């Protein structure tokens, strides 16, 4: 009987082989992703890290372009177009600000509003601040620079910006003076108590000294303790935290004067 069973199984196996059918082993299915042993996992991690390190770094974003941005870079190398003027200029007369000569002076609205608060705080602390100059058009700057050049020759280059390169054309720069400085716009203002007050308090109102002492090689201009530029509260705070000069900060921000 045993012999018959063996022979029967043998014939069945031969028939299966001839038919091309082999016994099938059921596959083992896993309920989750395949496990990687310790060595394999380490290799995969190293490969992933290596691939990430070789991945191309994101390209540096191109410089922004704007004439109205409070961070726009205007210096000896970057100029505003001759026909540019801010469209939100307002008269400082409306804010009751003291103006040298009492003539009409303009600033961009936001700058004028914060200038009013700045002067108000200065007066509360016993300091006098008189606005000697504010917005200047391209044509006005051309006349101003030509006048200084006729007196100082090439020396005027470090004293006055050429047309298009003046921050005053932005409508956010202001020059200060007072009685202690004999109402003159010169270095004498830098020795007044009002000048010290501005250095400490102006940034709280969004204004920063544009051309500080010791930065002449960087800015291209002599020290101008009277010249402040409005950059906004947030930018003034960021500038203070960075420890940079205004020139360095604006160069880092890379907003080019194109409009």
C-alpha positions as CSV (number, residue, x, y, z in Angstrom):
1,X,0.0,0.0,0.0
2,X,2.8,2.3,0.8
3,X,4.4,1.5,-2.5
4,X,1.2,2.4,-4.3
5,X,1.0,5.8,-2.6
6,X,4.6,6.6,-3.4
7,X,4.1,5.7,-7.0
8,X,0.9,7.8,-7.2
9,X,2.7,10.9,-5.8
10,X,5.5,10.4,-8.2
11,X,3.2,10.3,-11.2
12,X,1.4,13.5,-9.9
13,X,4.7,15.4,-9.7
14,X,5.8,14.4,-13.2
15,X,2.5,15.5,-14.6
16,X,2.8,18.9,-12.8
17,X,6.2,19.4,-14.2
18,X,5.1,18.5,-17.7
19,X,2.2,20.9,-17.4
20,X,4.6,23.7,-16.3
21,X,3.0,24.0,-12.9
22,X,5.1,24.0,-9.8
23,X,4.0,24.1,-6.2
24,X,3.6,27.8,-5.2
25,X,4.8,29.1,-1.8
26,X,2.5,31.7,-0.4
27,X,4.3,35.1,-0.1
28,X,4.8,36.6,3.3
29,X,3.1,40.0,3.5
30,X,4.1,42.7,6.0
31,X,1.6,45.1,7.5
32,X,4.0,48.1,7.2
33,X,7.1,49.2,5.2
34,X,10.0,46.8,5.0
35,X,12.3,47.0,8.0
36,X,16.0,48.0,7.5
37,X,18.6,46.5,9.8
38,X,21.0,48.8,11.7
39,X,23.7,48.8,9.1
40,X,21.2,49.4,6.2
41,X,19.5,52.2,8.1
42,X,22.8,53.9,8.8
43,X,23.8,53.7,5.1
44,X,20.5,55.1,4.0
45,X,20.9,58.0,6.5
46,X,24.4,58.8,5.2
47,X,23.3,58.6,1.6
48,X,20.4,60.9,2.3
49,X,22.7,63.4,4.1
50,X,25.2,63.3,1.3
51,X,22.5,63.8,-1.3
52,X,21.1,66.8,0.6
53,X,24.6,68.3,0.9
54,X,25.0,68.1,-2.8
55,X,21.6,69.5,-3.5
56,X,21.8,73.0,-5.2
57,X,21.3,75.8,-2.7
58,X,18.4,78.2,-3.5
59,X,19.6,81.2,-5.5
60,X,19.8,84.5,-3.8
61,X,16.7,86.5,-4.7
62,X,17.3,89.3,-7.1
63,X,17.5,92.9,-5.7
64,X,14.2,94.6,-5.3
65,X,13.5,97.7,-7.4
66,X,11.6,100.7,-6.1
67,X,12.0,104.4,-5.6
68,X,9.3,104.6,-2.9
69,X,10.5,101.9,-0.6
70,X,11.9,103.4,2.7
71,X,15.0,101.1,2.3
72,X,15.9,102.3,-1.2
73,X,19.7,102.7,-1.7
74,X,20.6,106.2,-3.0
75,X,24.3,107.0,-2.8
76,X,27.2,108.0,-5.0
77,X,26.7,104.8,-7.1
78,X,22.9,104.6,-7.2
79,X,20.8,107.4,-8.5
80,X,17.2,108.3,-8.8
81,X,15.7,109.2,-12.2
82,X,15.6,113.0,-12.9
83,X,11.8,112.9,-13.1
84,X,11.2,111.0,-9.9
85,X,9.3,112.7,-7.1
86,X,7.2,111.1,-4.3
87,X,3.5,111.4,-4.9
88,X,2.6,111.7,-1.2
89,X,4.5,114.9,-0.4
90,X,2.8,117.2,2.2
91,X,3.7,120.6,3.6
92,X,5.5,120.8,6.9
93,X,3.6,124.0,7.5
94,X,0.5,121.9,8.2
95,X,2.3,120.2,11.1
96,X,3.4,123.4,12.8
97,X,7.0,122.6,12.4
98,X,9.6,125.4,12.7
99,X,11.3,125.9,9.3
100,X,14.4,127.9,8.6
101,X,13.3,131.0,6.8
102,X,9.7,130.0,7.2
103,X,9.4,128.9,3.5
104,X,7.5,126.0,2.1
105,X,9.1,122.6,2.9
106,X,7.8,119.2,1.9
107,X,8.2,115.6,3.1
108,X,6.4,112.3,2.4
109,X,3.3,112.1,4.6
110,X,4.5,109.2,6.8
111,X,7.9,110.9,7.4
112,X,6.2,114.3,8.2
113,X,3.9,112.7,10.7
114,X,6.7,111.0,12.6
115,X,8.9,114.1,12.3
116,X,6.1,116.1,14.1
117,X,6.2,113.6,17.0
118,X,10.0,113.6,17.1
119,X,10.1,117.4,17.4
120,X,7.3,117.4,20.0
121,X,9.3,115.0,22.2
122,X,12.4,117.1,21.7
123,X,10.6,120.3,22.8
124,X,9.3,118.4,25.8
125,X,12.9,117.6,26.7
126,X,13.9,121.2,26.3
127,X,15.6,120.9,22.8
128,X,15.0,123.1,19.9
129,X,14.9,121.6,16.4
130,X,14.4,123.7,13.3
131,X,14.0,122.1,9.9
132,X,16.6,123.7,7.5
133,X,15.9,121.5,4.5
134,X,13.5,118.7,3.5
135,X,12.5,117.4,0.0
136,X,14.6,118.7,-2.9
137,X,13.8,118.0,-6.5
138,X,16.4,116.9,-9.0
139,X,16.6,120.4,-10.4
140,X,16.9,121.9,-6.9
141,X,19.8,119.6,-6.1
142,X,21.5,120.4,-9.3
143,X,21.4,124.1,-8.4
144,X,22.5,123.5,-4.8
145,X,25.4,121.3,-5.9
146,X,26.5,123.8,-8.6
147,X,26.6,126.6,-6.0
148,X,28.9,124.6,-3.7
149,X,31.1,123.5,-6.6
150,X,31.6,127.1,-7.6
151,X,33.0,127.8,-4.1
152,X,34.8,124.6,-3.1
153,X,35.6,123.1,-6.5
154,X,36.1,119.3,-6.5
155,X,35.9,119.5,-2.7
156,X,32.1,119.9,-3.0
157,X,31.9,116.2,-4.0
158,X,32.3,115.1,-0.4
159,X,30.0,117.9,0.8
160,X,27.0,117.7,-1.5
161,X,25.4,115.0,-3.6
162,X,25.2,115.4,-7.3
163,X,21.7,115.5,-8.8
164,X,19.9,112.2,-8.6
165,X,22.2,111.0,-5.8
166,X,20.6,113.0,-3.0
167,X,18.5,111.4,-0.3
168,X,16.5,114.7,-0.2
169,X,14.9,113.7,-3.5
170,X,13.3,110.8,-1.7
171,X,11.3,113.1,0.4
172,X,12.4,111.3,3.6
173,X,15.5,113.2,4.5
174,X,15.7,116.3,6.7
175,X,18.4,118.7,7.8
176,X,18.2,120.2,11.3
177,X,19.6,123.3,13.0
178,X,18.8,125.5,16.0
179,X,19.8,128.7,17.8
180,X,22.7,126.9,19.5
181,X,24.1,126.2,16.1
182,X,23.4,129.9,15.0
183,X,20.7,128.5,12.7
184,X,23.4,127.2,10.4
185,X,23.7,123.8,8.7
186,X,27.2,122.9,9.6
187,X,29.3,120.7,11.9
188,X,28.7,123.1,14.8
189,X,25.3,121.5,15.1
190,X,27.0,118.2,16.1
191,X,28.3,119.8,19.3
192,X,24.8,120.9,20.5
193,X,22.7,119.1,23.0
194,X,20.0,118.7,20.4
195,X,22.4,116.7,18.3
196,X,23.1,114.3,21.2
197,X,19.4,114.1,21.8
198,X,18.7,113.1,18.2
199,X,21.3,110.4,18.2
200,X,19.6,108.8,21.2
201,X,16.0,109.4,20.4
202,X,15.5,109.8,16.6
203,X,15.5,106.1,15.9
204,X,12.4,105.7,18.1
205,X,10.6,107.8,15.6
206,X,12.1,106.1,12.5
207,X,14.9,108.6,11.8
208,X,18.5,107.7,11.6
209,X,21.8,109.6,11.1
210,X,22.7,109.2,7.5
211,X,26.4,110.2,7.4
212,X,28.1,109.5,10.8
213,X,31.6,110.4,11.8
214,X,34.3,107.9,10.8
215,X,32.3,106.5,8.0
216,X,33.4,108.9,5.3
217,X,35.2,106.2,3.2
218,X,32.0,104.1,3.3
219,X,29.4,106.8,2.6
220,X,31.5,109.1,0.4
221,X,30.5,112.2,2.3
222,X,31.9,114.1,5.3
223,X,30.2,113.8,8.7
224,X,26.8,115.5,8.6
225,X,25.4,115.6,12.2
226,X,22.3,117.5,10.9
227,X,21.2,115.1,8.2
228,X,18.7,112.5,9.2
229,X,16.7,110.1,7.0
230,X,13.4,108.5,7.8
231,X,13.4,104.7,7.2
232,X,10.4,103.7,9.3
233,X,10.1,102.4,12.8
234,X,10.7,98.8,12.0
235,X,13.7,99.4,9.8
236,X,15.2,101.8,12.4
237,X,14.9,99.1,15.0
238,X,16.4,96.5,12.7
239,X,19.3,98.9,11.9
240,X,20.1,99.5,15.6
241,X,20.0,95.7,16.3
242,X,22.3,95.0,13.4
243,X,25.0,97.4,14.5
244,X,25.5,98.5,10.9
245,X,25.7,102.0,9.6
246,X,22.8,103.2,7.4
247,X,24.9,102.8,4.3
248,X,25.7,99.1,5.2
249,X,22.2,98.4,6.1
250,X,20.7,99.7,2.9
251,X,23.4,98.0,0.8
252,X,22.4,94.7,2.5
253,X,18.7,95.3,1.9
254,X,19.5,95.8,-1.8
255,X,16.5,97.9,-2.9
256,X,17.6,99.6,-6.0
257,X,16.2,103.1,-7.1
258,X,14.5,102.1,-10.3
259,X,11.0,103.4,-11.1
